[in-house]
């Protein structure tokens, strides 16, 4: 089955940038949609960004204009480019994907901490 391994989290100051990466153990053509979620303790997991196989992207309102989701089919990876980071962006971020049978796959999570 598909496995996802994410990386790129860390601590940055407000206004800084990070790029999260998600490595996929399958060709990206096997995936219907790729997503990034985030979650803090006691909070619901929130969908931040998604990109479909035909490159249609959607974003949660609070990150529009600051985050970009992208994919690299040759490297079998997809990314979340985050700029102008705010303390409110602090969370554990998870990559996620669904295959063409809508079976979900999850990364292990990576911590993003934004200091004021």
Secondary structure, 3 states (H helix, E strand, C coil): CCCEEEECCEEEECCCCEEEEEEECCCHHHEEEEEEEEECCCCCCEEEEEEECCCCEEECHHHCCCEEEEEECCCCEEEEEECCCCHHHCEEEEEEEEECCCCEEECCCEEEEEEC
